Amino acid sequence: MDRRAVAAIAALDDDVRRGLYEYVRAAGKPVTRETAAAAVGISRKLAAFHLDKLVDLKLLDSGFGSTETRRVGRAPRLYEPAASDITVRVPERTPELLAGILVEAVTGQRAGEDGTAAALRVARSCGTAAGRLARKRTRAGRIGTERATAVAEDVLTEHGFEPYRVGGAVRLRNCPFHPLAAKEPAFICGLNREYLCGVLAGIGADGRIVAELAPQPGECCVEIRPAG
């Protein structure tokens, strides 16, 4: 779980901070400490404290305006909404990954390829890219079965699958694509498997460990196990 995101969401439980944040978002332009303070009915000093805390938490961005905005003294500090999103999901879900796969499949569908085939192809390609990135971080040469399994677990943990060992296999407690997987299990679970097959190929484990459909109640439908 992203601890920074949790802290940011928790900060908005404070009435003053939430009021300042909502005012800055609704303003439509950068605002000063003075205007924000007046909008929520607090002192400039208290507004500055809370606004800077929201900046620290990446909820707001700040900078200095033009000196033309004031006749005397330095340019005022201005605040505006941060461009990045902050999301907390419990348990972890990654609809953005699934959406990205489907968008790329639709826009990059090849001649003679139906929509399902395009989505499966893109899912494997995205998984391969994620696996290669993880393999690059390990800076390893040849990779054996155990090392490949450990690297795969790291990738799966990053993506919210919550892997755990059962004998020589790796089970996944969480399905990041739920509840869509509950609506269209054959399609979504197929995409999931192709993505994880791509991850294994990307880390250089293809042929040593495999991703297979092995549904269990309350868990992800895919299991990672040694080949054969």
N, C-alpha and C positions, 0 to 999 in steps of 0.2 A: 504494500500500500504506500502511496506517495505521501510521506509525512508532511511535506510542505503544503500540499493541497489540503490535507486535513486541517492544518493550522490556519490556512487562509479561510476556509469555510467556517471554522470555529470563530475566527475574528469577527465575522459578520453577525454573530449572535449578539454582539454588543449593539445596543440601540443607536448610540452616537456614531459608531463606525459605519453601521449599515446606512444610517441617514446620510452621512457624508458620501459614501460610495454611490448611493442611488442618486444623490444630487449631481455628482460629477458625471455619472453616466448620462443623466438626462439633460445636462447643460448643452451638449452638442458642440462644445468648444472648450479649450483649456481654461481652467478657473484658478483664481488666486486663493490664498488662505483666507483673506478677508471676506471674499464673497461666499466661500463655502461656510465659514463661521457664521456669517449673518443668516445664511439660508437655513441652518439647523438650530440657530439660537444659542451658540456657545461662544466663548472667547477665542480670539485669534490664536493665542498660545495653545489652548487645548485642541483647537482644530489642527494646528501644525503638528502636534504630537500624534494625533490619530491618522492624519493624512500620510505622514511619513511612515507610520507603521503599515499602512495599506500598500505603500510603495515597497517596503521591505518584503512584504508577502506576495509581491508581483501582481497585486490586484489593480494597482494604479501605476502610471508612469509619471515622472516629473522632470521638469527642466526650467530654464529661465527664459522669460519673454523678452521682447524688445525693450530697450530703455525708453522708447517713445511712449510706452504705456504709462510712464510716470515722468513727472516734471523734475523731481529731485530724487537723488539716491540711485541705488543699483536696481537692475531689472528685477521684477518680482518672480518668485518661484510659482510655476504653474503646474496644475495637475490635470491629467486626463486618463481615461480608461486604458488599461493595458491591452495590447493586441492579442495576447495569448489567452487560451481558455484554461480554466481550472475545473477539474472534474473529480469527484470522489464517488466510486461505485463499490458497494459492499454486497456480495462478493465482486471480485474484479470482472468487468465486462469490456470487450474491445470491439464494439460495433463499427468503429472507424476502420479497423483492419478489414472486416467483412465488406463494408461499403466500398473501400478502395479496390478490393478484388473485383467486385461486381461492376464498378464504374469502368475499370480498365478492360474488363471482359466485353462490355457493351461497346465501348469506343474503339476497341482494337480487335473486334471479331474478324476472323479470317474468312476468305472465300470458302464456301462449302462446310463451314464449321457452325454447328448450332450453338445456342446460348449456353447450354450446360457444359458442352465440351470446352468452350472458350473460358468459362468460369473455372473449370478444373485445371486447365492449362495455366491460367494466371495465378491460381492459388499455389500451384507447385512452384512457379517462378518466384513468387513473393517469398515463399518459405525458403527457397534456395538462397535468395539474397540475404535473408536474416541469418541463415546458417553460415554463409561465407563470412559475414561480418563477425559473428561469434568466433569462428575459427581463426580469423585474423587477430582477434584480441588475445587468443591463447598463445600465438607465436610458436606453435608446435610443428614438428616435422610430421613423420608418419604417426597416425593416430590409431590406437588399438580400441578394442571393444569397450573396455571400461572407461577409458578417457573419452571416447565418443559419447558414451551414455551420460557421463558427467557434464560434458559441454551441452548436450541436448537438454539435460535437466535445467541448466542455467538459462537457456533460451526460453524454455517452457515456463520457468518461474517468472521471467521478465514479462511474459505475455499473459500471466494470470492463470495458468493451467493448474497450479498447485500440485506439482508432481510428487510422488512418493514411491518408494521401492516395495515391491512384493516379490520376494525371491529374486530371480534374475530379471524381472520385468519392471517397467515403470508405469504405474497407473496415474491418472490425472483426476484429482478430486473435483476440479471446477471446469465448467464449460464456458469459455469467454463469449461464446456465441448464443448462449441461452438468453431469452426464451425463443429466439428464432428457430433454434434447433428443435424445439418441442413442436413447432408448427410445421416444419418441413424437414423431418429428420433425415430422410434419404439424401436430399440435396445438400443440406448444411453439413451433415456428418461426412458426406463425400468430399466436400470442399475442405473440411477440417483435416481429413486424412491426407489429402493431396498436399495441403500446406505443410503438414508435419513430415511427409515423405520428402518434400523439398528441403526442409530444415536439415534432415539427416544427410541428404545428398550434399548440401552446402558445407556441412562441417566435415565431410569426408568419411561419413559412417555408412554410406549406402553399401549394402551387401553384408555389413557386419551386424547392424541392428535395423529393425524394420518397424514401421507404424502400421498396425492392423486394427480394423474395426472389432471391438470387443465390448459392446455396451454393458454397463452395469447401472442399476438404479441409483440415481442421484449423482452420477459422475459423468465425466466426458466419455464419449463413445470410443475413443481411440486408446490403444495401449502400445507402448514401446517395448519391444522385446528383442533378444538376440535372434539373428537370422537362423532359420532351420529349427 
